[in-house]
Amino acid sequence: MPQTTWTPEALARVSSLTRDQATVLAEVFRLLGDPSRLRIALLCAAGARAVTDIAEQLDMSVSLVSHHLRLLRSARLVRPERQCRQVFYSATDDNVRCVLIDMADHMFAWGEEEE
C-alpha cells in the first residue's frame, strides 16, 4: 500500500481552493493532457535531460520538444539548468516529481490488476 505524505495543512489548502486557484490547477492538468508533453515531463521527472536527448528518445524534433518544454516551464513543472553549452531540464521539485511518477506508477499497477 502506498504511503501518503499529506499533511493536515495540505488537506486544508486543497479543501479551500478558490475558483481562480482551481482554474490554474486545471490548466496545469490540461497541459499534461497532451501525451507528448506528459512523456517529456515524465522523462524530466526521472532525471535531468538535454533537449536533444529528449527529442531523440521520444522521436520528436528538437524544436517541438523546446516548444513543449517552454509550456511546461511556464507552468512551473520543469526547470532548466545550464551546463556549459547545453541546457538540461528536470522536474521543478520533489512535489512535481512525486505527482508525475506516482500517477504513472498507479497507471501501471492498475493495468497489472486487470490482467
C-alpha positions as CSV (number, residue, x, y, z in Angstrom):
1,M,0.0,0.0,0.0
2,P,1.5,3.4,-0.9
3,Q,2.4,5.8,1.8
4,T,0.8,9.2,1.7
5,T,2.6,12.4,2.5
6,W,-0.5,14.6,3.0
7,T,-0.3,16.9,5.9
8,P,-3.3,18.4,7.6
9,E,-2.2,21.8,6.3
10,A,-2.1,20.5,2.7
11,L,-5.5,18.9,3.0
12,A,-6.9,22.2,4.4
13,R,-5.4,24.2,1.5
14,V,-6.8,21.7,-1.1
15,S,-10.2,21.9,0.6
16,S,-10.3,25.7,0.4
17,L,-9.2,26.2,-3.2
18,T,-10.7,29.3,-4.8
19,R,-12.2,29.3,-8.2
20,D,-9.1,31.1,-9.6
21,Q,-6.8,28.6,-8.0
22,A,-8.8,25.7,-9.3
23,T,-8.7,27.2,-12.8
24,V,-4.9,27.5,-12.6
25,L,-4.6,23.9,-11.4
26,A,-6.9,22.7,-14.1
27,E,-4.7,24.5,-16.7
28,V,-1.7,22.6,-15.4
29,F,-3.5,19.3,-15.8
30,R,-4.7,20.3,-19.2
31,L,-1.0,20.9,-20.2
32,L,-0.3,17.4,-19.0
33,G,-3.2,16.0,-21.0
34,D,-1.1,16.2,-24.2
35,P,0.7,12.8,-24.5
36,S,3.9,14.3,-25.8
37,R,4.1,16.9,-23.0
38,L,3.3,14.2,-20.5
39,R,6.1,12.0,-21.8
40,I,8.5,14.9,-21.7
41,A,7.5,15.8,-18.1
42,L,8.0,12.1,-17.1
43,L,11.4,12.0,-18.6
44,C,12.4,15.2,-16.7
45,A,10.9,13.7,-13.5
46,A,13.2,10.7,-13.9
47,G,16.3,12.9,-14.1
48,A,17.9,15.9,-15.9
49,R,17.7,15.6,-19.7
50,A,19.1,17.7,-22.5
51,V,16.6,18.8,-25.1
52,T,18.4,16.8,-27.8
53,D,18.3,13.7,-25.7
54,I,14.6,14.1,-25.1
55,A,13.9,14.7,-28.8
56,E,15.9,11.6,-29.7
57,Q,14.3,9.3,-27.1
58,L,10.8,10.4,-28.0
59,D,11.4,10.6,-31.7
60,M,10.4,14.2,-31.9
61,S,12.0,17.3,-33.4
62,V,14.2,19.5,-31.2
63,S,12.0,22.5,-32.0
64,L,8.8,20.7,-30.9
65,V,10.4,19.5,-27.7
66,S,11.6,23.0,-27.0
67,H,8.1,24.3,-27.5
68,H,6.6,21.8,-25.1
69,L,9.4,22.5,-22.6
70,R,8.6,26.2,-22.7
71,L,4.9,25.4,-21.8
72,L,5.9,23.1,-19.0
73,R,8.4,25.6,-17.7
74,S,5.8,28.4,-17.7
75,A,3.5,26.1,-15.6
76,R,6.5,25.5,-13.3
77,L,6.6,21.8,-13.9
78,V,10.2,21.7,-15.2
79,R,13.2,23.9,-14.6
80,P,16.3,24.4,-16.8
81,E,19.9,24.2,-15.7
82,R,22.6,25.4,-18.0
83,Q,25.8,23.3,-18.0
84,C,28.3,24.8,-20.4
85,R,26.6,25.0,-23.8
86,Q,23.7,22.7,-23.0
87,V,20.5,23.2,-21.1
88,F,19.2,20.3,-19.0
89,Y,15.6,20.1,-17.8
90,S,14.3,18.3,-14.7
91,A,11.2,18.4,-12.6
92,T,10.9,21.6,-10.7
93,D,10.9,19.9,-7.3
94,D,10.1,16.7,-5.5
95,N,6.4,17.5,-5.3
96,V,6.1,17.7,-9.1
97,R,8.4,14.6,-9.4
98,C,6.2,12.6,-7.0
99,V,2.9,13.6,-8.7
100,L,4.2,12.5,-12.1
101,I,5.9,9.3,-11.1
102,D,3.2,8.3,-8.6
103,M,0.4,8.7,-11.3
104,A,2.4,6.8,-13.9
105,D,3.2,4.1,-11.4
106,H,-0.5,4.0,-10.4
107,M,-1.4,3.5,-14.0
108,F,1.0,0.6,-14.4
109,A,-0.3,-1.0,-11.2
110,W,-3.9,-0.5,-12.4
111,G,-3.1,-2.2,-15.7
112,E,-1.5,-5.2,-13.9
113,E,-4.6,-5.7,-11.8
114,E,-6.7,-6.1,-14.9
115,E,-4.6,-8.9,-16.3
